[in-house]
């Protein structure tokens, strides 16, 4: 029998909303008309041999659970299980075919573009807590392995330098004005396996970096993360799978440089991507089966969080007045678009963020959380993190195996690099922050990780 120094429990709960609930992800209103595949909240609880729960990691098939909802849900889980909030991490995979789950204070915006359904949100909070509670009630002795795969055929940088010197997000497949992508993907497929000592099954925690925005339409779907989980289950029937999306703020599935290799988007393509990722996960798993020397960990549990008051862009009263006019014209269909595609979306994003900054003030508190187990650490950041920021944190971490968990405990927009702020574009405009964001996030994340080591 394998030696165990931890106990692990897993549970998942269906969180698919009723039809008619507004869907999130785009700049227009969508009301759900059906379900392609269920949305889930999946939870893994980690404890010591005395059943003292050290932390719980929850992954939800949502676009990004707002900070207010996340805080309330974590408090509910803490009340049920007697845990401090820093031991509960709630991640959203960022599917674009799920419900609105962020507070929309502007009633007109909610009317025009959709917002959270109060009845569903009340249920969602309890459902996520149910997943955590059930995982905590299923603790079993487990052994652990860590392994890595490499997958670079399904993810692509989506910001491109153009011949005129400008930067464009998703400039179109085969656009002749493209010079080169700006940035690098993260091809790491990180897999942590927890194998129950009694032989009853296993749990895989998979970390990869890619926007789940392939399916589109008005039918609920978990997008490629759901297909990946399903495909792994088909290959390994005794394995449960929890997915954590990494720093995918500037990474999606569109190969604009080589359109001949880029077949399509849509549901079938999301299934294909999920299966490709599952195949790489399976390769890592096969190495687990043949070797015990996969960076195994020594005992040790820790968790922590810090809150950073992140400075917001300075705006003038005149900018706010103009932004409100632009938004109203966007709603009534008279907005004068000066750009095409993502450029036009970047313009209206600027208006929405200007109004948001006016309401927020000079700074916004951002929570950075980390949970660790031996030489494994998960770092939670409450936004769509650019890949370079994720790589900087992983490289500087004192833990041998550090995984980025984006859209964790909040959803505050894009977290671009300093360079991306200077270049401009959709992501740089669709957030309220300044170019100091990157260095502050990296410094505070590493400060937290070092405090846990």
Buried (B, 14 or more C-beta within 10 A) or exposed (E): EEEBBBBBBBBBBEBBBEEEBBBBBEEEBBEBEEBBBBBBBBBBBBBBEEEEBBBBBBBBBBBBBBBEBBBBBBBBBBEEBEBEBBBBBBBBBBBBBBBBBBEBEBEEBBEBBBBBBEEBBEBBBEBBBBBBBBBBEBBBBBBBBBBBBEBEEBBBBBBBBBEEEBBBBBBBBEBEEBEEBBBEBBBBBBBBBBBBBEEEBBBBBBBBBBBBBBBBBEBBBBBBBBBBBBBBBEBBEEBBBBBBBBBBBBBBBBBBBEEEEBEEBEBEBBBBBBBBBBBBBBBBBEBBEEEEEBBEBEEBBBBBBBEBEBBBBEBEEEBBEBBBEBBBBBBEEEBEEEEEBBBBBBBBBBBBBBBBBBEBEEEBEBBBBBBBBBBBBBBBBBBBBBBBBBBBBBEBBBBEBBBBBBBBBBBBBBBBBBBBBEBBBBBBBBBBBBBEBBEBBBBBBBEBBEEBE
